[in-house]
Amino acid sequence: MSQDWSKMLTRVKDWAIVFLATVRECDAICHVVRMFDENTSSSNNVVHVNGKVDPVQDAEIVNLELLLADLAHVQRRLDKSSCIDEERSVLDKVLHSLSTGIPARSIGLTSTEMKCIKSM
């Protein structure tokens, strides 16, 4: 791998870490994907890492990245000895959900359960 690619990948990784840290502080996320008509001249000017614009795939990739970040966060929290009782129980529930590809927001946690894992 060339030096330029190495530097670029490091910057992308650093940006992803900052992005995920910022997202964790948000109460809500609005995910907007771009979609262009293939028959317009402006669509030819759209640059995409996969060589084509696919808004469904783009959304799936971002959702997967968020799911994997949540999974890593839950696993790190469960590894700590200070994670006990109800918090551990709720995190185990979330871990099972994330491990099967279901986002934490979709498992129907109660308000009490959500308070137990507010730091997530």
C-alpha positions as CSV (number, residue, x, y, z in Angstrom):
1,M,0.0,0.0,0.0
2,S,1.4,3.4,-0.9
3,Q,2.0,6.1,1.6
4,D,-0.8,8.2,0.1
5,W,-3.4,5.4,0.6
6,S,-2.1,4.8,4.1
7,K,-2.5,8.4,5.1
8,M,-5.9,8.6,3.5
9,L,-7.2,5.5,5.3
10,T,-5.9,6.9,8.6
11,R,-7.7,10.2,8.0
12,V,-10.9,8.2,7.1
13,K,-10.6,6.1,10.2
14,D,-10.0,9.2,12.4
15,W,-13.0,10.9,10.8
16,A,-15.2,7.8,11.5
17,I,-14.2,7.8,15.1
18,V,-15.1,11.5,15.5
19,F,-18.3,11.0,13.6
20,L,-19.4,8.1,15.8
21,A,-18.5,10.0,18.9
22,T,-20.6,12.9,17.8
23,V,-23.5,10.7,16.8
24,R,-23.5,9.1,20.3
25,E,-24.2,12.6,21.8
26,C,-27.3,13.2,19.5
27,D,-30.9,12.6,20.5
28,A,-31.8,11.9,16.9
29,I,-30.1,11.2,13.6
30,C,-31.5,12.2,10.2
31,H,-29.9,10.1,7.5
32,V,-30.2,11.6,4.0
33,V,-28.9,9.6,1.0
34,R,-28.6,11.0,-2.5
35,M,-30.4,9.6,-5.5
36,F,-30.0,10.9,-9.1
37,D,-31.8,10.1,-12.2
38,E,-29.5,8.1,-14.5
39,N,-30.8,9.8,-17.6
40,T,-29.7,13.3,-16.6
41,S,-26.4,14.9,-17.4
42,S,-25.8,15.9,-13.8
43,S,-25.8,12.2,-12.8
44,N,-22.7,11.7,-14.8
45,N,-20.9,14.2,-12.5
46,V,-21.7,12.2,-9.4
47,V,-18.6,10.5,-8.0
48,H,-19.2,7.4,-5.9
49,V,-16.7,5.0,-4.3
50,N,-18.5,2.0,-5.9
51,G,-18.7,3.6,-9.3
52,K,-22.5,3.9,-9.2
53,V,-25.0,5.6,-7.0
54,D,-27.2,3.1,-5.1
55,P,-29.0,5.0,-2.3
56,V,-30.5,1.8,-0.8
57,Q,-27.0,0.2,-0.5
58,D,-25.6,3.5,0.9
59,A,-28.2,3.6,3.6
60,E,-27.6,-0.1,4.4
61,I,-23.9,0.5,4.7
62,V,-24.3,3.4,7.2
63,N,-26.9,1.4,9.2
64,L,-24.5,-1.6,9.4
65,E,-21.6,0.7,10.5
66,L,-23.8,2.2,13.2
67,L,-24.9,-1.3,14.3
68,L,-21.3,-2.6,14.4
69,A,-20.2,0.5,16.5
70,D,-23.1,-0.2,18.9
71,L,-22.1,-3.8,19.1
72,A,-18.5,-2.9,19.9
73,H,-19.6,-0.4,22.5
74,V,-21.9,-2.9,24.3
75,Q,-19.2,-5.6,24.3
76,R,-16.7,-3.1,25.8
77,R,-19.2,-2.1,28.5
78,L,-20.1,-5.7,29.4
79,D,-16.3,-6.4,29.8
80,K,-16.1,-3.9,32.6
81,S,-16.6,-5.2,36.2
82,S,-18.7,-2.1,37.0
83,C,-21.4,-3.3,34.7
84,I,-23.8,-5.1,37.0
85,D,-27.4,-6.0,37.7
86,E,-30.0,-4.4,35.6
87,E,-27.6,-2.6,33.3
88,R,-25.9,-6.0,32.5
89,S,-29.2,-7.6,31.9
90,V,-30.4,-4.9,29.5
91,L,-27.0,-4.8,27.7
92,D,-27.2,-8.6,27.3
93,K,-30.6,-8.1,25.6
94,V,-29.2,-5.4,23.3
95,L,-26.1,-7.6,22.5
96,H,-28.3,-10.4,21.4
97,S,-30.4,-8.1,19.2
98,L,-27.3,-6.5,17.7
99,S,-25.7,-9.9,17.1
100,T,-28.7,-10.9,15.0
101,G,-28.6,-7.6,13.0
102,I,-31.5,-5.9,14.8
103,P,-30.7,-2.3,15.9
104,A,-31.1,-1.5,19.6
105,R,-33.8,1.1,18.7
106,S,-36.0,-1.7,17.2
107,I,-36.2,-4.1,20.2
108,G,-38.7,-2.2,22.2
109,L,-36.9,-1.4,25.4
110,T,-38.9,0.0,28.2
111,S,-38.2,3.5,29.5
112,T,-36.6,1.9,32.6
113,E,-34.4,-0.2,30.5
114,M,-33.4,2.8,28.3
115,K,-32.4,4.7,31.5
116,C,-30.2,1.8,32.5
117,I,-28.1,2.1,29.3
118,K,-28.4,5.9,28.8
119,S,-24.6,6.1,28.4
120,M,-24.9,4.0,25.2
